[in-house]
Amino acid sequence: MIGKIALVLYLIGWTAAGAYLLLKFGALFKSEEGPGHDTAGSKSLSGAHFGSIWFGGFALGAYFLFK
């Protein structure tokens, strides 16, 4: 029972952290113009990497919660 409560708290914190990063640091995922800036492809790859890490952590927590 304590493990399930800990997993629920983990999932709530993980979701809050993901939302915070997307809202606060949304500029990280925007493409900027001009020399010396990352390309749009590298920015979208950063967004896809962030999303896959977040989804993987959430899925792992949900798996153990409902196992």
C-alpha positions as CSV (number, residue, x, y, z in Angstrom):
1,M,0.0,0.0,0.0
2,I,2.8,2.4,0.8
3,G,4.4,1.5,-2.6
4,K,1.2,2.4,-4.4
5,I,1.0,5.8,-2.6
6,A,4.6,6.5,-3.4
7,L,3.9,5.7,-7.1
8,V,0.9,8.0,-7.2
9,L,3.0,10.8,-5.7
10,Y,5.7,10.0,-8.2
11,L,3.3,10.2,-11.1
12,I,1.8,13.5,-9.8
13,G,5.3,15.0,-9.4
14,W,6.5,13.7,-12.8
15,T,3.5,15.2,-14.5
16,A,4.0,18.5,-12.7
17,A,7.7,18.6,-13.6
18,G,6.9,17.9,-17.2
19,A,4.3,20.6,-17.4
20,Y,6.6,23.0,-15.6
21,L,9.4,22.4,-18.0
22,L,7.2,22.8,-21.1
23,L,5.7,26.0,-19.8
24,K,8.8,27.6,-18.3
25,F,11.3,26.5,-20.8
26,G,9.1,26.4,-23.9
27,A,11.7,28.6,-25.6
28,L,14.0,25.6,-25.7
29,F,11.7,24.0,-28.2
30,K,11.2,27.0,-30.4
31,S,13.3,27.4,-33.6
32,E,15.3,30.6,-33.8
33,E,16.5,32.3,-36.9
34,G,20.0,33.5,-37.5
35,P,23.6,32.1,-37.7
36,G,24.9,30.1,-34.8
37,H,21.5,28.9,-33.7
38,D,20.4,25.3,-33.7
39,T,18.4,24.1,-36.7
40,A,14.7,23.5,-36.6
41,G,15.4,19.8,-36.9
42,S,17.6,19.7,-33.8
43,K,15.0,21.7,-31.8
44,S,12.3,19.2,-32.8
45,L,14.6,16.3,-31.9
46,S,15.0,17.9,-28.5
47,G,11.3,18.1,-28.1
48,A,10.8,14.5,-29.2
49,H,13.5,13.4,-26.8
50,F,11.9,15.3,-23.9
51,G,8.5,13.8,-24.7
52,S,9.8,10.2,-25.0
53,I,11.7,10.5,-21.7
54,W,8.6,11.9,-20.0
55,F,6.3,9.3,-21.5
56,G,8.6,6.5,-20.6
57,G,8.9,7.6,-17.0
58,F,5.1,8.0,-16.8
59,A,4.5,4.6,-18.4
60,L,6.9,2.9,-16.1
61,G,5.2,4.4,-13.0
62,A,1.8,3.5,-14.3
63,Y,2.9,-0.1,-15.1
64,F,4.1,-0.7,-11.5
65,L,1.0,1.1,-10.1
66,F,-1.5,-1.2,-11.9
67,K,0.7,-4.4,-11.8
